[in-house]
């Protein structure tokens, strides 16, 4: 939550209730949602990470390091607190897809923590955020070196519905940086990331559900408001002129005789 790290108890509770209302959390099962803290929640970029902030986040949103599903295993690589959960390597006959999620990108700025995640977790793909932009990183799993960085904003082969396909292998690792969905982050494009993985766990399709551009809509609203105001003003002026004209014609009517009493 924006400013959650700075909020007092009452403000935090209001932010949390607003968050629940926006995303309709009361109607979504806890088993279908995963919440990981960002620097706006517990600090970590320009603010200290404190046990109080971490505990408050966990009490409101819960805390899960590893989630095991039938086809997917999700691991939270907590770069803010520099915590990597201990996981058992997948067996050769285990065809589950292993996803690592992190608030801060792991391949965007390679570090010892990123190398630790790649070595110990061995994820097939990484999802992160923090930078507020839609970006794709790729690295070599053997050398741990990043060899690709590209924006994920448009795709000439998909027209107005950009779609990207990623092959999940043991040699290369892809990281998807999901854009922000908040207009308050000050970026031009906001949206939600949507991913689907095939039954075999070999291919992932990724989409960005872009939100309407705020400034464009505000500009349209301003134009509509100005036009509406002009139409109303002209209508009122014509009405006033019509009333004045009627009164003037009555005064000039020769059939009307004024007598002195």
Buried (B, 14 or more C-beta within 10 A) or exposed (E): BBEBBEBEEEEBEEBBEEBBEEEEBEEEEEEEEEBBBBBBBBBBEEEEBEEEBBEBBBEBBEEBBBBEEEEBBBBBBBBBEEEBEEBEEBEEEEEBBBBBBBBBBBBBEBBEBBBBBBEBBBBBBBBBBBBBBBBBBBBBBEEBEBEEBEEBBEBEEEEEEBBBEBEBEEEBBBBBBBBBBBEEBEBEBBBEBEBEBEEEBBEBEBBBEBBEEEEEEEEEEEEEEEEEEEEEEEEEEEEEEEEEEEEEEEEEEEEEEEEEE
